[in-house]
Amino acid sequence: MTEPLLGVVVGHGDVARALVAAVEEISGIQGALVAVSNSGCDRGQLEDRIVAAVGDRATVVFVDMASGSCLFAALRRFRDRPRVRVVTGVNLAMLLDFIFHREDDAQTAAARAVEAGGKALGVR
Amino acid sequence: MVARIDDRLVHGQVVIGWCRPLEITRILLVDDEVATSAFEQDLYRLAVPEGVAIDFLADAGAPARLDQAATGGERVLVLTASVEAMVGLQRARPHLIQSVNVGGVHDRAGRTERLRYVYLSGEELKELAAIAATGVSVTAQDLPTTRPVPIEALAG
């Protein structure tokens, strides 16, 4: 059986840790997501943190902003790894969708997460 | 012309924290590695907000471009990742770079923590102190809303 996808959440300050904790609190699922912060890192150190978190697993990397250091670090290191996809603009809704669809391949799960995250946006 | 040393180059703090309040219209990113990599340049373009232009310059070509920018009526942010590159640029164009903002230099072998966001080797500190001694204002400050710390206070 194929190993389920890993989710790595990368963000500024404590954003990633807070999102991962919230997902675990809501879903009760532990260990599906790993949080990485860019705090105190230069470019190389942030890349190293993300690479260490991903390891050799098929992974969706979720970054908090549509550009910036977290995205750049992920794209630099994974542009040639089709088993790793990068999603920008992470939110709680997309992570909650992702953790229940980790049997998909990274591309499918990433696209699905983006759709779920987008549906969470709105003006009521 | 605002000059900043930041080893993350164009990132959130620079774009949101500095470019917006200072109404920067052009970033001159001076870095030999980025200047020769189309991939890296594409990444940094993603981070540049609408209404702000960016030029990618090798260290050697930067002084001439600074001359040009100084007469262009634009609000310019000069960005280097390394202390060495900024000090070299300041020495090449002392009349254009009269203050240097040390915005983010992170930990690596040989460096010592000076502030939460500034780690400098003895040599880097000496180089910055040397340009400060010529009358350049050299301060560490990560964001416009935080207190600038003079370079002299980072020694020790």
Interface residues (C-beta under 8 A of the other chain):
Chain A: H12 G40 C41 D42 R43 Q45 M65 A66 S67 G68 S69 L71 F72 L75 R76 R79
Chain B: D7 R8 L9 H11 G12 V15 F39 L43 Y44 L46 A47 A81 G104 V105 H106 D107 R108 R116 Y117
